[in-house]
Amino acid sequence: MPHCLVDSSTECDTFLVDLDGNGRDEVIIDDHTQLIVMTADATGTWRRVGHLVGPGECSQVKQALRAGKFEAEAPQWSDLKVGDARLEVLSPLAIGDCP
């Protein structure tokens, strides 16, 4: 759970964007250590589904998020399903330097 949701003395930035294409926005919470993705189920219960990987701590990225300069984009590479396992292509840029 993001610290700012359990400690009122801590602040977070939040952003709304439909990341799964279902017509309902997910919430991205920047708790200043990571970009956490949360979604609501059919009953309205919110749960954490993961976090965004990439140069999210870069000042240029933070400024663009705060200015609303973002959009959902389909991944360049599809996942590979092997039996019951799903393997994901993780670009070196996802954990690289600031753009």
Secondary structure, DSSP 8 states (H G I E B T S, - for coil): --GGGT-TTS--EEEEE-SSSSSS-EEEEE-SS-EEEEEE-TTS-EEEEEEE-SSTTSHHHHHHHHTT-------SS--EEETTEEE----GGGGS---
